Amino acid sequence: TDIVRLSIHVSIETGTKQRYTQSRGDRLAISTRNPEEIRGGGLLKYSNLLVRDFKPASKTEIKLSERYMCSRFFIDFPDVAEQQRKIESYLRNHFIGEEKSKYDYLMTLRGDRK
């Protein structure tokens, strides 16, 4: 009997130029194009995906993208109080009832990934 294997590949491309790809039986991947063109650089969403076990599609490309994400975040939110408000708002809207994930997220933003 032949066994048919079903491979599901889902790719979501948002207006923010970030792509999140999931293949069944494969890893979850993040690909970010031109983060310097995204308000906030896509940094908060990117960090959220890292907490949710997505991995960069390309480790070499993501290093440069991470720099651009951080730069754009600090350009768009130059004041420390404004940065704090933005991060707190993101946590309230995206981590409802997920206290452990909130902690992991903040540690990821800090640069202390698991």
C-alpha positions as CSV (number, residue, x, y, z in Angstrom):
1,T,0.0,0.0,0.0
2,D,1.3,3.4,-1.0
3,I,1.2,6.0,1.7
4,V,0.3,9.5,0.5
5,R,2.1,12.2,2.4
6,L,0.4,15.6,2.6
7,S,2.6,18.6,2.8
8,I,0.9,21.8,3.9
9,H,2.8,25.0,3.2
10,V,1.2,28.3,4.5
11,S,2.8,31.6,3.8
12,I,1.3,34.8,5.1
13,E,2.6,38.1,3.7
14,T,1.4,41.2,5.5
15,G,1.4,44.8,4.4
16,T,4.4,45.2,6.8
17,K,6.7,43.2,4.4
18,Q,7.1,40.4,6.9
19,R,6.5,36.9,5.8
20,Y,5.7,34.1,8.2
21,T,5.9,30.6,6.8
22,Q,4.8,27.3,8.3
23,S,5.3,24.0,6.7
24,R,3.9,20.9,8.4
25,G,6.7,18.9,9.8
26,D,9.1,21.8,9.1
27,R,10.2,24.7,11.2
28,L,8.3,28.0,11.4
29,A,10.2,30.6,9.5
30,I,10.4,34.4,9.5
31,S,11.5,36.5,6.5
32,T,11.5,40.3,6.8
33,R,12.1,42.5,3.8
34,N,13.0,46.2,4.1
35,P,12.3,46.6,7.8
36,E,13.5,50.2,7.5
37,E,10.2,50.8,5.5
38,I,8.0,49.4,8.3
39,R,6.7,51.7,11.1
40,G,8.6,50.5,14.2
41,G,10.8,48.3,11.9
42,G,8.6,45.3,12.6
43,L,10.6,44.7,15.7
44,L,7.7,44.0,18.1
45,K,6.1,41.5,15.7
46,Y,9.4,39.9,14.9
47,S,10.1,39.4,18.6
48,N,6.6,38.0,19.1
49,L,7.3,35.4,16.4
50,L,10.6,34.4,18.0
51,V,8.8,33.8,21.3
52,R,6.3,31.6,19.4
53,D,9.2,29.4,18.1
54,F,9.5,30.9,14.7
55,K,13.0,30.9,13.4
56,P,14.7,33.3,10.9
57,A,14.6,31.9,7.4
58,S,18.2,33.0,6.9
59,K,20.5,33.6,9.8
60,T,22.8,35.8,7.7
61,E,20.1,38.0,6.3
62,I,18.3,38.4,9.7
63,K,21.3,39.9,11.4
64,L,21.2,42.9,9.1
65,S,17.4,43.0,9.2
66,E,17.5,43.1,13.1
67,R,19.8,46.1,12.9
68,Y,17.3,47.9,10.6
69,M,14.4,46.8,12.8
70,C,16.0,48.3,15.9
71,S,17.1,51.5,14.1
72,R,13.6,52.1,12.7
73,F,12.0,51.4,16.1
74,F,14.2,54.0,17.8
75,I,13.6,56.5,14.9
76,D,9.8,56.1,15.2
77,F,9.8,56.0,19.0
78,P,12.7,58.2,20.1
79,D,11.5,58.9,23.6
80,V,12.0,56.3,26.3
81,A,8.5,56.9,27.6
82,E,7.0,56.5,24.1
83,Q,8.9,53.2,23.7
84,Q,7.6,51.9,27.0
85,R,4.0,52.9,26.0
86,K,4.3,51.1,22.7
87,I,5.7,47.9,24.2
88,E,3.1,47.9,27.0
89,S,0.4,48.4,24.5
90,Y,1.7,45.5,22.3
91,L,1.9,43.3,25.4
92,R,-1.7,44.1,26.4
93,N,-3.0,43.4,22.8
94,H,-1.0,40.3,21.9
95,F,-0.3,38.4,25.1
96,I,-3.6,38.3,26.9
97,G,-3.3,35.8,29.8
98,E,0.2,34.7,28.7
99,E,2.4,35.9,31.6
100,K,5.3,33.5,30.8
101,S,5.2,34.5,27.1
102,K,5.2,38.2,28.2
103,Y,8.4,37.6,30.2
104,D,10.0,35.6,27.3
105,Y,9.0,38.5,24.9
106,L,10.6,41.1,27.1
107,M,13.8,39.0,27.4
108,T,13.8,38.6,23.6
109,L,13.5,42.4,23.1
110,R,16.4,42.8,25.6
111,G,18.5,40.5,23.5
112,D,18.4,37.4,25.9
113,R,16.9,34.8,23.6
114,K,16.3,31.3,24.9
